[in-house]
Amino acid sequence: MLSAAPAAAGLAPEWQRLRYGLGGLLAVVCLGAFGWFGWQGRAPAALTMAPIAGLSRVEIKLH
């Protein structure tokens, strides 16, 4: 007669459920934050350049 299979090693089912649930929640929060920042865009940064003589200044807005 065959003996019963040994118990599976690892976390208890309650802890596995908690780990999967919180892991999924963390993934959703991270993807949501990434989407939010992508949707909002970025304010242009001003880059000011002046020649050595100081005759005129140029301002370029970079996105």
C-alpha positions in Angstrom: 0.0 0.0 0.0 1.2 3.5 -0.8 1.8 5.9 2.0 0.3 9.4 1.9 2.1 12.1 0.1 4.2 14.3 2.3 2.8 17.7 3.2 3.8 20.4 0.8 6.6 22.7 2.2 6.0 26.4 2.2 3.6 28.9 3.8 0.3 28.1 5.3 -2.7 28.7 2.9 -3.8 31.7 4.9 -0.3 33.3 4.4 -0.2 32.4 0.7 -3.6 34.1 0.2 -2.4 37.2 2.0 0.9 37.3 0.1 -0.8 37.0 -3.3 -3.5 39.5 -2.4 -1.0 42.1 -1.1 1.4 41.4 -4.0 -1.5 42.0 -6.5 -2.4 45.2 -4.7 1.1 46.4 -4.8 1.3 45.7 -8.5 -1.9 47.6 -9.1 -0.7 50.6 -7.1 2.6 50.7 -8.9 1.0 50.5 -12.3 -1.5 53.1 -11.3 1.2 55.5 -10.2 3.1 54.9 -13.4 0.0 55.6 -15.5 -0.8 58.7 -13.4 2.6 60.2 -13.9 2.6 59.4 -17.6 -0.9 61.0 -18.0 0.2 64.2 -16.1 3.3 64.6 -18.2 6.2 66.7 -17.1 6.4 70.5 -16.9 9.0 71.9 -19.4 12.3 72.7 -17.9 13.8 76.1 -18.8 17.4 75.9 -20.2 19.0 79.3 -20.5 22.1 79.8 -22.5 24.0 83.1 -22.8 27.0 83.6 -25.1 30.3 84.7 -23.6 29.9 88.3 -24.8 26.5 88.5 -23.2 24.8 90.1 -26.2 21.6 88.0 -26.1 20.1 85.2 -24.2 18.3 82.2 -25.5 15.8 80.2 -23.5 14.8 76.8 -24.6 11.9 74.8 -23.0 12.7 71.1 -22.8 10.1 68.4 -22.2 
